Each structure stands twice: as structure tokens, then as C-alpha cells.
Amino acid sequence: MLEPFSTQEPIRITAAGITVTLDPDTLVCRIDTPARSWQQDPAFAPHILLKNGSRLFFSQAGSICHRHYDSGVGTGILTSCEEFHTPDGPLPFSFSTLIWIESATGFVRFELIPGNDDCEFASIHWPAPFSFQSPRWDAVTVMPVMQGLLIPNLWENEVRTLPFHGQFCSADAYMPWFGQIEDNAGYLAICEQPWDAGYQIDHPAGGPGTRVGLYYLPSLGRLSCRRIAQFRFFASCDYNALCKAYRTYVKETGLFTTLAEKSARNPLTDSLIGCAIVHKGIKTHVSPGTLYYDSEHPERNDQVIPFRTRAQEIRRYHDMGLRRLYLHLDGWGGPGYDNRHPDYLPACSEAGGWEAMKELSDTIKDCGYLFGLHDQYRDYYMDAPSFDPEFACRATDGSIPDMTRWAGGRQSYLCATQAPYYVKRNFEEVLRHGIRLDASYLDVFTCNEGDECANPRHRMSRRECFERRSACFSYLWSKGILPSSEECGDWAMRELVFCHYGPYDFMLAKPGTPRRGIPVPLFNLVYHDCMILPWPMDRLPGTEDYMLYALLNGGAAYVDKDGAYPGCDGAFDEARERRLEEEISRWQVVASLQERVAKCELVRHELLDTRGRRQKSTFSDGTTVTVDLDKGTYEIITG
């Protein structure tokens, strides 16, 4: 039923104990729940950001019509916005918004529905964020930045810019949700189509308050399809409750896939639990003009470690009593680490070639260990023999984005429609040489945002990009190879068994960098029993012992990890003298706990003081871990 509202007074709908009141002039609303009212920020005007940087406000539509929406499952307000004009003339753009309450649950959904969208835009910012300005420490914003983050309203450091601009399905948001809590009442906002969406956050140093709101990106230049955000309101909650509500949501959508299920599919999953994680490389070649080229010490730009040297190290680990180990091998291809992808074969000849690489593989097998390779199918290097701009991601204006940052020099991005073919080509060749692979790492797929490609011969949306990345993981499954990637985006939860890491964001920043908030394990509160996460074990000057976080999260542990680039991705410990015996002893503590709880739900995490310097985790088997980050102590009580 679609009946027009007959008044320009505030428009109200009520269902399931929830009342939504829409201001027809500003198009912001208030949501009244049994516990409290949530008022959208009246200073924020929903708007479209155009390509030229100007803003087109929803309220500027020449025709705005509000209708009552009613169905068998809920009631709502349908608003049509048409007849936009700019200084250059009429804009061929129209859309509708639908705000409705689901009767069975009380969930409030905000739907953005395309009409005529023959107009390229940069982003759409709606619904408006809630006012959240109480000058209180216990008023917190809950953010899925990497492993997770709490931002108290009075947090002393500014939080505004993030590496991926808050885009969902990237390191800025392993999961597509956020929430806010005050006086124990809170809300959870879930983006149902996260591949073309993100969030903006604004927390000034010292507060008071934090503003966080959704934005939507065009799909190949257009609004293209309906966008939905659902808001769930809680009378009494904490960040654990928000995580558990999202855990229920991903079970309903089918993303949720446990380690037990993955183990049934490939028993090597169980073999990975409790492994000492060792990350080593073979060949380094850094091109002049790149960010990491060392002009003062040019000899450092080209290094080769023979495969046989790595095999000797494996035997040493075995002689020292390590019963389980997984070797992640970088730089094994002829060009060297981060060079000439996707044309990475053959095995590095300077390090001994295919024959020596097979000997390393055989040594790992003889020791009862697991072996995996680093590979890359997004960065598309322009000096790769098969490089062709025809297969690079193309923007809607016809340009091909490129960059010169990593070791291999100038690159664009490989259209993900092509990635599964290259994965198959390369892995079939590796396997033909008798290399035994238990796992493999496809770099950046779960760290970087989705790509688009406007080339009409292989046109690809961001959603299709993630589907093709998933197809690469599925190919590995078909070969009995456990898939991993850089981080742990939940869009890949059906396929991924483990990843390089899923850390708190401060762990990738230089020690002493002001923190964005209090680290909390939001991702693990949802997915601990679905994925194996290795943790750094660093003890750096001016920061805490990272082993304590590995214990809190019941995860895997690195025994030896050589950073690919100094000072990048948490590689800040190159100058530290490593005592392998001590590292193995520390690993044994973490591995023993991991073997106990890897397949258990992390049912609760607690901050035992206001700044989170003492924390406690509780797993579903009754095991608890309590740590004191200042004292560097821990207590494990088994269930």
C-alpha cells in the first residue's frame, strides 16, 4: 500500500515498540526505542557528492513526495526525490528512500532505491549519523577497524583518516558494521551490500563525541541497485552483544563457516592448528624509484637466500623439537618478491631453481611440517612478459590507474576476471615440478578493497571482483591446498582457513604512534571458531608484549617472521636480536592454548579497567585468559 501523507508535519510510523519520526524538510529522523531515543544529527544534511566535488543535497530535489509504505512484514515511509538541478542545468538523477520497521524484529531498515541514475557521482551520504556527543568515557563507538576498536567519546587522539577511507571489505572494516553504546543502550548498523559502501568517522582529539555514518559508492559509475542498511537497537548491551548479534546475522546469510566444517572438507585444517608459523623469503629485488629502494646501501636491494639454506633451517627447527611448523615462503619466483606478477615462474634459478625448491618441499614433508607459497594476483606489473593494458582494471573515464610503490616498480591492477586463469596456470606448473603444497597465500585479496573494471570486454563490478577472488580460493581447495590471504575480511569466510594476520591496527604502526582507541577482538568475537589467525610475538621498546594478545585471542603464533619491507606492516623489530630457543618456548605456550580453543567460540571479552590495560577472554569450553598489559603477565585457567 502506497498512500501519500497528507501533512508536512513530522511523519511517524510505529511497529514492534519502535517509532520512527521523519522531518520532511531536513530528511533526518529520530528513532524512539523502549530504552532511549536516537536522534540523527540535524546538522548533517543527506547529500550526493558529485564528481566535481560539489554537494547536491537530498532536500534540493524539485519534487519530494512522501508516501506510507505497508506490507505483510512491516511499515515504513517511502520518499521519492526527483528533478535535481545544478548551475549547469537539470541533472538526470532520481531515487527513492525507504525507511521501514520490520514487525517481527523491530529492526529499522534504510533503503536507497535507484530511479534514473544516468549521472556519475562520487558517493552518496545517507542515512545521517546519530548525534553522539555525551562528554563521557563510557559512551563508546564500536568500530571493526582490523581486529576491532572502541573509541570512547573522550578519547584523547583524533580519529578521522583511515588507509582505505573506511571502505567495507578492506582492512578498515573486516566486517561491514559499526555501533555506538551509551548508558548500556546501543545500536548495531549493518550494511547489507558492503562491496560498494563504507563509513566516515569524525572524532576530534579529546572529543567530546564521535560521528560515524554510512556512504555508498557508485557501481561502475551508477547507483545501479538497491542499497540497504539495517539498524538493530538494544536496551542493554556492550560490544560483546553487538558482535553476537552480527554472528547471528552471518549465520543467517550463510557466510558463517566453522573450522570444523573446513576440517571435514580438508583434514589439513586440523594439522595447521598449533603450528609454529615461520615466514621466510628467497629473493629480494627492489627497483630504483620505488618507495623501499635503498640508495645509500644499494647492495641491500638485491639478495638471494638459497633454497637449500631454508631447508637447513627447517631441519634445525626439527632438531630443536618443534613438532608442528608451517613455512610461508616469499620471493620464491625468478623475479623476486613483489616483482613481475602474475608472471612469477620459474622458481628462482639463483637460489637453485625447481630442483632445489623441490628438495625444500621434500624436507618439509620429511619433517612432518606444512608448506605454503606467497603469490600475488592483483598487482599487475608493467614489466611482466604477459602484461597487456587490455587486461588491467580500467576506470569509467577510460584511464588505467597505476602506482610505483612496491619492489617491482610501476604497476596497474589485474582485472580480477583474469585472476583465476593465472592462478591455475601458475599452480599447475608448480605442482608439475613435484612441489608439495599444503597451503598457499594469495596476497592482498582480503586486505584491499574490491576493484572495478569498465573495459566492456571484461566489465567487472566490485561485487564480481570479490566473486572472482573467491574463485581463486576455490581452485586451491580443489587441489587440496588450504587457502589464505593477507587479512581476514568476512566476505571470504566460506573459503579462507587462515591468513597472514588479523591484528589490531596499532600493531602495524610505528611504536609510539598515537592510538585510535582501545583494541578489542571484535572479529574474533564473531569468527574465532571459523578461522586460524597467526599473531605477532614482538616485544618492542615502548609497547606491550604482543604475545599477550595472541593468548587473549586463542590464536596461532609466529616463531620467526622476516618482514617483506622494513618498517611496513608491523616489521619494526629487524634490529632485535632473536633468540630462537626463547621464541620456541613462548610459541609452545600459545600453541598449547590454541590447540585447546581453536574450534571454540570466543564467547566474551572484558576490559577490566577503563583503558583496557587488563583484559580477559572466555572461550566456550570454559577456558579463560586474563592478561595485564602493563605488567606483562597472563593467567590461563582451563575449563
C-alpha positions as CSV (number, residue, x, y, z in Angstrom):
1,M,0.0,0.0,0.0
2,L,1.4,3.4,-1.0
3,E,-0.6,6.3,0.2
4,P,0.7,9.9,0.3
5,F,1.0,11.5,3.7
6,S,-1.4,14.5,3.8
7,T,0.8,16.7,6.1
8,Q,4.1,18.4,6.1
9,E,4.3,17.9,9.9
10,P,6.8,15.3,11.1
11,I,5.9,11.9,9.8
12,R,5.6,9.0,12.2
13,I,5.5,5.2,11.9
14,T,5.3,2.7,14.7
15,A,5.8,-1.1,14.9
16,A,7.3,-3.6,17.3
17,G,7.7,-0.9,20.0
18,I,9.8,1.3,17.7
19,T,8.7,4.7,16.5
20,V,10.5,6.5,13.6
21,T,9.8,10.2,13.1
22,L,11.0,11.8,9.8
23,D,11.4,15.5,9.4
24,P,10.1,16.1,5.8
25,D,12.2,19.2,5.4
26,T,15.6,18.0,6.5
27,L,15.0,14.3,5.8
28,V,16.7,13.3,9.0
29,C,14.8,11.3,11.6
30,R,14.5,10.3,15.2
31,I,14.1,6.7,16.3
32,D,12.4,6.1,19.7
33,T,13.1,2.7,21.3
34,P,11.9,1.5,24.7
35,A,15.4,2.3,26.2
36,R,16.1,5.7,24.6
37,S,15.8,8.0,21.6
38,W,18.4,8.1,18.8
39,Q,18.3,11.4,17.0
40,Q,20.1,11.7,13.7
41,D,22.4,14.7,13.6
42,P,20.3,17.7,12.4
43,A,23.5,19.5,11.3
44,F,24.1,16.7,8.8
45,A,22.2,17.0,5.5
46,P,22.0,13.8,3.4
47,H,23.7,14.5,0.1
48,I,25.2,13.3,-3.1
49,L,28.9,14.1,-3.7
50,L,29.3,14.8,-7.4
51,K,32.4,14.1,-9.4
52,N,33.4,17.8,-9.5
53,G,33.4,17.9,-5.7
54,S,30.2,19.8,-5.2
55,R,27.4,18.6,-3.0
56,L,23.8,18.0,-4.1
57,F,21.5,17.8,-1.0
58,F,18.5,15.5,-1.0
59,S,16.4,18.4,0.1
60,Q,17.3,20.3,-3.1
61,A,15.1,17.9,-5.2
62,G,12.5,19.9,-7.1
63,S,10.0,17.2,-6.3
64,I,9.9,15.4,-2.9
65,C,6.9,13.1,-2.2
66,H,6.4,11.1,1.0
67,R,4.1,8.0,0.9
68,H,3.1,5.5,3.5
69,Y,4.5,2.0,2.8
70,D,2.9,-1.0,4.2
71,S,3.5,-4.7,3.6
72,G,2.9,-8.0,5.3
73,V,6.2,-7.7,7.1
74,G,6.5,-4.1,8.1
75,T,5.5,-0.4,7.8
76,G,7.5,2.5,6.5
77,I,8.0,5.8,4.8
78,L,8.8,5.9,1.0
79,T,10.3,9.2,-0.1
80,S,10.8,10.0,-3.8
81,C,13.4,12.6,-4.8
82,E,13.3,13.9,-8.4
83,E,14.0,17.0,-10.5
84,F,17.5,17.9,-9.4
85,H,19.2,21.0,-10.9
86,T,22.8,22.2,-10.8
87,P,24.2,25.5,-12.2
88,D,24.8,23.6,-15.4
89,G,21.2,22.6,-15.8
90,P,18.9,19.6,-15.0
91,L,20.6,16.5,-13.6
92,P,19.3,13.2,-14.9
93,F,19.1,11.6,-11.4
94,S,16.3,10.5,-9.2
95,F,16.0,8.0,-6.4
96,S,13.8,6.9,-3.5
97,T,14.5,6.2,0.1
98,L,12.5,3.7,2.2
99,I,12.7,3.8,5.9
100,W,10.7,0.9,7.4
101,I,10.3,-1.1,10.6
102,E,10.3,-4.9,10.4
103,S,7.4,-6.0,12.5
104,A,8.8,-9.4,13.6
105,T,12.1,-8.0,14.9
106,G,11.9,-4.2,15.4
107,F,14.9,-3.8,13.0
108,V,14.8,-0.5,11.1
109,R,16.0,-0.6,7.5
110,F,17.1,2.3,5.4
111,E,16.9,1.5,1.7
112,L,18.3,3.7,-1.1
113,I,16.5,2.7,-4.3
114,P,17.7,3.9,-7.8
115,G,15.4,5.6,-10.2
116,N,17.0,7.4,-13.1
117,D,20.7,7.3,-12.3
118,D,22.2,8.4,-15.6
119,C,24.6,10.6,-13.7
120,E,28.1,9.7,-12.4
121,F,28.6,10.6,-8.8
122,A,31.4,10.1,-6.3
123,S,29.4,9.0,-3.3
124,I,26.0,9.2,-1.5
125,H,26.0,10.0,2.2
126,W,22.8,8.7,3.8
127,P,21.3,7.9,6.3
128,A,22.5,10.7,8.6
129,P,24.7,9.7,11.5
130,F,23.3,9.8,15.0
131,S,24.1,12.6,17.4
132,F,26.6,11.1,19.9
133,Q,28.2,13.9,21.8
134,S,27.9,13.0,25.5
135,P,31.2,14.0,27.3
136,R,31.6,10.6,28.9
137,W,34.3,8.0,28.8
138,D,31.7,5.1,28.8
139,A,29.9,6.4,25.7
140,V,31.8,4.4,23.0
141,T,31.8,3.9,19.3
142,V,32.4,0.3,18.3
143,M,34.4,0.0,15.0
144,P,35.6,-3.1,13.1
145,V,38.9,-1.5,12.1
146,M,41.0,-4.5,11.5
147,Q,40.6,-6.8,14.6
148,G,38.5,-4.1,16.4
149,L,38.4,-0.8,18.2
150,L,36.5,1.1,20.9
151,I,36.6,4.9,20.7
152,P,35.4,6.5,23.9
153,N,33.8,9.9,23.4
154,L,36.6,11.5,25.4
155,W,39.4,9.6,23.6
156,E,42.4,11.9,23.5
157,N,43.5,11.2,20.0
158,E,41.9,12.3,16.7
159,V,40.3,9.7,14.5
160,R,39.4,10.9,11.0
161,T,41.5,9.4,8.3
162,L,41.9,5.7,7.6
163,P,44.1,3.9,4.9
164,F,41.1,2.8,2.8
165,H,38.8,5.7,3.6
166,G,36.6,3.5,5.7
167,Q,35.6,1.2,2.8
168,F,34.0,-2.1,3.8
169,C,35.6,-5.3,2.7
170,S,39.1,-3.8,3.4
171,A,41.4,-3.6,6.3
172,D,39.4,-0.6,7.5
173,A,36.4,-2.9,8.1
174,Y,36.9,-6.6,8.3
175,M,33.1,-6.7,8.9
176,P,30.5,-4.3,7.4
177,W,29.1,-2.9,10.6
178,F,29.6,-0.4,13.4
179,G,27.8,0.6,16.5
180,Q,27.5,3.0,19.4
181,I,26.7,2.5,23.1
182,E,25.7,4.9,25.9
183,D,24.2,4.1,29.3
184,N,24.2,0.4,28.2
185,A,21.8,1.2,25.4
186,G,23.1,0.9,21.9
187,Y,22.6,0.2,18.2
188,L,24.2,-2.0,15.6
189,A,24.3,-0.8,11.9
190,I,24.9,-3.5,9.3
191,C,25.5,-2.7,5.6
192,E,23.8,-5.5,3.6
193,Q,25.7,-4.7,0.3
194,P,29.1,-3.9,1.6
195,W,31.1,-4.1,-1.6
196,D,30.1,-0.6,-2.7
197,A,30.0,1.1,0.7
198,G,31.9,2.4,3.6
199,Y,31.8,4.7,6.6
200,Q,33.1,8.1,7.5
201,I,34.2,8.7,11.1
202,D,34.9,12.0,12.8
203,H,36.3,12.0,16.4
204,P,38.2,15.2,17.3
205,A,41.1,14.9,19.8
206,G,39.6,14.7,23.3
207,G,36.1,14.7,21.9
208,P,33.5,15.1,23.1
209,G,31.7,12.8,20.8
210,T,32.1,10.7,17.7
211,R,30.2,10.9,14.5
212,V,30.1,7.8,12.2
213,G,27.9,7.4,9.2
214,L,27.5,5.4,6.0
215,Y,28.3,6.3,2.5
216,Y,27.6,4.5,-0.8
217,L,29.9,4.3,-3.8
218,P,28.8,4.1,-7.4
219,S,29.0,0.7,-9.1
220,L,30.7,1.4,-12.5
221,G,29.5,5.0,-12.2
222,R,25.9,4.3,-11.3
223,L,23.8,3.7,-8.2
224,S,22.8,0.6,-10.1
225,C,21.0,-1.4,-7.4
226,R,19.2,-1.0,-4.1
227,R,21.4,-0.4,-1.1
228,I,20.2,-1.4,2.4
229,A,21.5,-0.7,5.9
230,Q,19.7,-2.3,8.9
231,F,19.8,-0.9,12.4
232,R,19.2,-3.0,15.4
233,F,18.6,-1.3,18.8
234,F,19.4,-2.7,22.2
235,A,18.0,-1.7,25.6
236,S,21.1,-3.3,27.4
237,C,24.3,-4.2,25.6
238,D,28.0,-4.0,25.3
239,Y,30.4,-4.6,22.4
240,N,30.1,-8.4,23.0
241,A,26.3,-8.2,22.4
242,L,26.8,-6.3,19.1
243,C,29.3,-9.0,18.0
244,K,27.0,-11.8,18.9
245,A,24.1,-10.1,17.0
246,Y,26.3,-9.9,13.9
247,R,27.4,-13.5,14.4
248,T,23.7,-14.5,14.2
249,Y,23.3,-12.3,11.1
250,V,26.2,-14.0,9.2
251,K,24.8,-17.4,10.2
252,E,21.5,-16.4,8.5
253,T,23.3,-15.2,5.4
254,G,25.5,-18.3,5.0
255,L,28.9,-16.6,5.4
256,F,29.5,-18.3,8.8
257,T,31.6,-21.4,8.2
258,T,33.4,-23.1,11.1
259,L,36.9,-24.6,11.2
260,A,35.1,-27.9,12.0
261,E,33.3,-27.7,8.6
262,K,36.6,-26.7,6.9
263,S,38.4,-29.6,8.5
264,A,35.8,-32.0,7.2
265,R,36.5,-30.7,3.8
266,N,40.3,-30.9,4.1
267,P,41.8,-32.6,7.2
268,L,45.0,-30.5,6.8
269,T,43.0,-27.8,8.6
270,D,43.5,-29.7,11.8
271,S,47.2,-30.1,11.1
272,L,47.6,-26.3,10.9
273,I,46.2,-25.8,14.4
274,G,49.1,-25.4,16.8
275,C,51.8,-24.9,14.1
276,A,54.7,-22.7,14.7
277,I,54.4,-20.1,11.9
278,V,57.7,-19.3,10.1
279,H,57.8,-16.6,7.4
280,K,60.9,-16.6,5.3
281,G,62.0,-15.3,1.8
282,I,64.3,-16.4,-1.0
283,K,64.9,-13.5,-3.4
284,T,64.7,-9.7,-3.0
285,H,64.9,-7.3,-5.9
286,V,64.0,-3.6,-5.3
287,S,63.8,-1.4,-8.3
288,P,65.1,2.2,-8.3
289,G,62.5,4.8,-7.9
290,T,60.3,2.7,-5.6
291,L,59.4,3.6,-2.0
292,Y,61.7,0.9,-0.5
293,Y,64.8,1.3,-2.7
294,D,67.8,1.9,-0.5
295,S,70.0,4.3,-2.4
296,E,72.5,4.6,0.4
297,H,73.1,0.9,0.6
298,P,72.4,-0.4,-2.9
299,E,73.7,-3.8,-2.1
300,R,70.6,-4.3,0.1
301,N,68.3,-4.1,-2.9
302,D,69.3,-7.5,-4.3
303,Q,69.6,-10.5,-2.1
304,V,69.2,-14.2,-2.6
305,I,68.9,-17.0,0.0
306,P,69.4,-20.5,-1.5
307,F,66.5,-22.9,-1.1
308,R,69.0,-25.3,0.5
309,T,69.7,-22.8,3.2
310,R,66.0,-22.7,4.0
311,A,65.9,-26.5,4.1
312,Q,68.8,-26.5,6.6
313,E,66.8,-24.1,8.8
314,I,63.8,-26.5,8.6
315,R,66.0,-29.3,9.8
316,R,67.3,-27.1,12.6
317,Y,63.7,-26.4,13.8
318,H,63.0,-30.2,13.7
319,D,66.2,-30.9,15.7
320,M,65.1,-28.4,18.3
321,G,62.0,-30.3,18.9
322,L,59.3,-28.3,17.0
323,R,56.6,-30.9,16.4
324,R,54.4,-28.7,14.2
325,L,55.5,-25.9,11.8
326,Y,54.2,-24.1,8.8
327,L,56.6,-22.4,6.4
328,H,55.3,-19.4,4.5
329,L,57.8,-18.8,1.7
330,D,58.2,-15.3,0.0
331,G,60.2,-14.4,-3.1
332,W,60.5,-18.0,-4.4
333,G,59.9,-17.0,-8.1
334,G,62.6,-15.9,-10.5
335,P,61.8,-12.2,-10.5
336,G,61.9,-11.9,-6.7
337,Y,59.4,-10.7,-4.1
338,D,56.7,-8.4,-5.4
339,N,58.1,-8.4,-8.9
340,R,56.6,-9.1,-12.4
341,H,53.4,-10.7,-11.1
342,P,51.5,-12.6,-12.4
343,D,54.5,-13.9,-14.4
344,Y,56.4,-15.2,-11.4
345,L,57.7,-18.5,-12.7
346,P,60.1,-20.3,-12.9
347,A,61.5,-21.0,-9.4
348,C,64.4,-18.6,-8.6
349,S,67.4,-20.0,-10.5
350,E,70.0,-18.1,-8.4
351,A,68.6,-20.0,-5.3
352,G,68.8,-23.4,-7.0
353,G,65.7,-23.5,-9.3
354,W,63.0,-26.1,-9.4
355,E,65.2,-28.9,-8.2
356,A,66.3,-27.1,-5.0
357,M,62.8,-25.9,-4.4
358,K,61.6,-29.5,-4.6
359,E,64.3,-30.5,-2.1
360,L,63.0,-27.9,0.3
361,S,59.4,-29.2,-0.2
362,D,60.6,-32.8,0.4
363,T,62.5,-31.7,3.6
364,I,59.4,-30.1,5.0
365,K,57.4,-33.2,4.2
366,D,60.0,-35.5,5.8
367,C,59.9,-33.4,9.0
368,G,56.1,-33.6,9.1
369,Y,55.7,-29.9,8.6
370,L,53.4,-27.9,6.3
371,F,54.5,-25.7,3.3
372,G,52.9,-22.8,1.6
373,L,53.8,-20.1,-1.0
374,H,53.2,-16.4,-1.3
375,D,51.7,-15.3,-4.6
376,Q,50.0,-12.2,-6.0
377,Y,47.2,-11.8,-8.5
378,R,46.2,-8.2,-8.1
379,D,49.3,-6.1,-8.6
380,Y,49.9,-6.2,-12.4
381,Y,53.5,-5.2,-13.1
382,M,54.2,-3.5,-16.3
383,D,57.4,-5.3,-16.9
384,A,55.7,-8.7,-16.7
385,P,56.2,-10.5,-20.0
386,S,52.4,-11.0,-20.4
387,F,51.4,-7.5,-19.3
388,D,48.8,-6.0,-21.6
389,P,46.8,-2.9,-20.7
390,E,43.8,-4.6,-22.2
391,F,43.6,-6.7,-19.1
392,A,44.3,-4.0,-16.5
393,C,41.5,-2.5,-14.4
394,R,40.0,0.4,-16.3
395,A,38.2,3.3,-14.7
396,T,34.8,4.5,-16.1
397,D,36.6,7.5,-17.7
398,G,38.8,5.1,-19.7
399,S,42.0,5.6,-17.6
400,I,44.1,2.8,-16.2
401,P,45.2,3.5,-12.6
402,D,48.8,2.8,-11.8
403,M,51.3,3.3,-9.0
404,T,55.0,2.9,-8.2
405,R,55.4,1.8,-4.6
406,W,56.4,-1.8,-4.2
407,A,59.7,-3.5,-5.0
408,G,58.8,-4.4,-8.6
409,G,58.2,-0.9,-9.8
410,R,55.4,0.5,-12.0
411,Q,52.2,-1.5,-11.9
412,S,48.5,-1.3,-12.6
413,Y,45.8,-3.7,-11.3
414,L,44.9,-7.0,-12.9
415,C,41.2,-7.2,-13.6
416,A,40.0,-10.0,-11.3
417,T,38.1,-11.6,-14.1
418,Q,41.5,-12.8,-15.3
419,A,43.0,-13.8,-12.0
420,P,41.6,-17.4,-11.8
421,Y,43.2,-18.2,-15.1
422,Y,46.6,-17.0,-14.0
423,V,46.3,-18.9,-10.6
424,K,45.5,-22.1,-12.5
425,R,48.4,-21.5,-15.0
426,N,51.0,-20.9,-12.3
427,F,49.9,-23.6,-9.7
428,E,49.6,-26.3,-12.3
429,E,53.2,-25.6,-13.3
430,V,54.4,-25.6,-9.6
431,L,52.7,-28.9,-9.0
432,R,54.1,-30.4,-12.2
433,H,57.6,-30.0,-10.7
434,G,56.7,-32.1,-7.7
435,I,56.4,-29.3,-5.3
436,R,54.1,-30.5,-2.4
437,L,51.9,-27.6,-1.3
438,D,49.7,-27.8,1.8
439,A,48.6,-24.2,1.7
440,S,49.1,-21.0,-0.3
441,Y,48.8,-17.3,0.3
442,L,47.1,-15.1,-2.3
443,D,48.3,-11.6,-1.3
444,V,46.1,-8.5,-0.6
445,F,42.8,-10.1,-1.7
446,T,41.4,-9.7,1.9
447,C,43.2,-6.5,2.7
448,N,42.5,-4.2,-0.2
449,E,39.1,-3.0,-1.3
450,G,37.3,-4.5,-4.3
451,D,38.3,-3.3,-7.8
452,E,36.1,-2.3,-10.7
453,C,36.8,-2.6,-14.4
454,A,34.9,-0.7,-17.1
455,N,36.5,-2.4,-20.0
456,P,33.5,-3.7,-22.0
457,R,35.2,-6.9,-22.9
458,H,35.6,-7.9,-19.2
459,R,33.4,-5.4,-17.4
460,M,33.5,-6.1,-13.6
461,S,31.8,-4.6,-10.5
462,R,33.3,-4.7,-7.1
463,R,30.9,-7.5,-6.1
464,E,32.0,-9.5,-9.1
465,C,35.6,-8.8,-8.1
466,F,35.1,-10.5,-4.8
467,E,33.4,-13.4,-6.5
468,R,36.5,-13.9,-8.8
469,R,38.8,-13.6,-5.8
470,S,36.7,-16.3,-4.1
471,A,37.1,-18.4,-7.3
472,C,40.8,-18.3,-6.9
473,F,40.5,-19.6,-3.3
474,S,38.1,-22.3,-4.6
475,Y,40.7,-23.5,-7.1
476,L,43.1,-24.0,-4.2
477,W,40.5,-26.1,-2.4
478,S,40.1,-28.3,-5.5
479,K,43.8,-29.1,-5.3
480,G,43.8,-29.9,-1.6
481,I,45.6,-26.7,-0.8
482,L,44.4,-24.6,2.2
483,P,43.7,-21.0,1.1
484,S,45.0,-18.0,2.9
485,S,45.4,-14.3,2.2
486,E,46.7,-11.2,3.9
487,E,44.0,-10.4,6.4
488,C,40.5,-11.6,7.3
489,G,37.6,-10.0,5.5
490,D,34.5,-11.8,6.3
491,W,33.3,-11.8,2.7
492,A,35.8,-14.7,2.2
493,M,34.8,-16.7,5.3
494,R,33.4,-19.6,3.3
495,E,36.8,-20.2,1.7
496,L,39.6,-18.9,3.9
497,V,41.2,-21.2,6.5
498,F,43.8,-18.8,7.8
499,C,45.6,-15.6,6.9
500,H,48.9,-13.8,7.4
501,Y,47.4,-11.9,10.4
502,G,44.3,-10.2,11.7
503,P,45.9,-7.7,14.1
504,Y,44.8,-4.7,16.0
505,D,45.5,-1.6,13.9
506,F,48.2,-0.2,16.3
507,M,50.4,-3.3,15.6
508,L,51.0,-2.1,12.0
509,A,52.0,1.4,13.1
510,K,55.4,2.5,14.4
511,P,55.7,2.1,18.2
512,G,54.7,5.3,19.9
513,T,52.2,6.3,17.2
514,P,49.0,7.7,18.9
515,R,46.4,5.0,19.0
516,R,42.9,5.4,17.6
517,G,41.2,3.8,20.5
518,I,41.1,0.8,22.8
519,P,41.8,-2.5,20.9
520,V,39.1,-5.2,21.4
521,P,38.7,-8.5,19.5
522,L,35.5,-7.8,17.6
523,F,36.4,-10.0,14.7
524,N,37.2,-13.0,16.9
525,L,34.1,-12.5,19.0
526,V,32.3,-13.3,15.7
527,Y,34.6,-15.6,13.9
528,H,37.1,-17.2,16.3
529,D,35.9,-20.7,15.6
530,C,35.9,-20.1,11.8
531,M,39.5,-19.1,11.1
532,I,43.1,-19.6,12.2
533,L,44.8,-16.2,12.9
534,P,48.5,-16.0,13.4
535,W,49.7,-13.3,15.8
536,P,53.0,-11.4,16.0
537,M,55.0,-12.1,19.1
538,D,57.1,-9.0,19.2
539,R,58.3,-7.2,22.3
540,L,59.2,-3.8,21.1
541,P,60.5,-0.8,23.1
542,G,57.7,1.4,24.3
543,T,54.9,-1.1,23.7
544,E,53.5,-4.2,25.3
545,D,54.3,-7.9,24.8
546,Y,52.3,-8.9,21.7
547,M,52.3,-12.5,23.0
548,L,49.6,-11.4,25.4
549,Y,47.3,-10.6,22.5
550,A,47.9,-14.0,21.0
551,L,46.8,-15.6,24.2
552,L,43.8,-13.3,24.6
553,N,42.7,-14.3,21.1
554,G,43.5,-18.1,21.4
555,G,45.4,-17.8,18.1
556,A,48.5,-19.1,16.4
557,A,51.9,-17.7,16.9
558,Y,54.8,-16.6,14.7
559,V,58.1,-18.2,15.8
560,D,60.2,-16.4,13.1
561,K,59.0,-13.7,10.7
562,D,61.1,-11.8,8.3
563,G,59.2,-8.6,7.2
564,A,59.0,-8.2,3.5
565,Y,59.7,-4.4,3.8
566,P,61.4,-2.7,6.8
567,G,59.1,-0.5,8.8
568,C,56.0,-1.7,6.9
569,D,53.1,-4.0,8.0
570,G,54.4,-4.3,11.6
571,A,58.0,-5.1,10.6
572,F,59.7,-2.9,13.3
573,D,61.9,-5.5,15.0
574,E,64.7,-6.0,12.5
575,A,67.3,-4.8,14.8
576,R,66.2,-7.0,17.7
577,E,68.5,-9.9,18.5
578,R,66.4,-13.1,18.1
579,R,66.9,-16.0,20.5
580,L,65.3,-18.9,18.8
581,E,65.1,-21.1,21.9
582,E,63.2,-18.4,23.7
583,E,60.9,-17.8,20.8
584,I,60.1,-21.5,20.7
585,S,59.4,-21.6,24.4
586,R,57.0,-18.7,24.0
587,W,55.3,-20.3,21.0
588,Q,54.7,-23.5,23.0
589,V,52.6,-21.6,25.5
590,V,50.5,-20.0,22.7
591,A,50.2,-23.3,20.7
592,S,49.1,-25.3,23.7
593,L,46.2,-22.9,24.3
594,Q,45.4,-22.7,20.6
595,E,45.1,-26.5,20.3
596,R,42.6,-26.4,23.2
597,V,40.4,-23.5,22.0
598,A,40.9,-23.1,18.2
599,K,37.4,-24.6,17.4
600,C,35.8,-22.9,20.4
601,E,33.7,-19.7,20.2
602,L,35.2,-16.7,21.9
603,V,32.1,-16.1,24.0
604,R,33.1,-13.0,25.9
605,H,35.9,-10.4,26.2
606,E,36.2,-8.0,29.1
607,L,38.1,-4.8,29.8
608,L,38.9,-5.0,33.5
609,D,39.9,-1.3,33.7
610,T,38.8,1.9,31.9
611,R,41.7,2.0,29.5
612,G,41.8,-1.8,28.8
613,R,45.3,-2.4,30.3
614,R,43.9,-5.5,31.9
615,Q,41.7,-7.8,29.8
616,K,40.0,-11.2,30.0
617,S,38.7,-13.6,27.4
618,T,36.4,-16.5,27.9
619,F,36.0,-19.4,25.4
620,S,33.1,-21.8,25.0
621,D,34.9,-24.7,26.7
622,G,35.2,-22.6,29.9
623,T,38.9,-21.6,29.3
624,T,39.7,-18.1,30.5
625,V,42.7,-16.0,29.7
626,T,43.5,-12.9,31.8
627,V,46.4,-10.5,30.9
628,D,47.9,-7.4,32.4
629,L,49.5,-5.5,29.6
630,D,51.4,-3.1,31.9
631,K,53.0,-5.9,34.0
632,G,53.4,-8.3,31.0
633,T,51.7,-11.1,32.9
634,Y,49.0,-13.7,32.0
635,E,46.9,-16.3,33.7
636,I,45.3,-19.2,31.8
637,I,42.6,-21.3,33.6
638,T,41.4,-24.2,31.6
639,G,37.7,-25.2,31.5
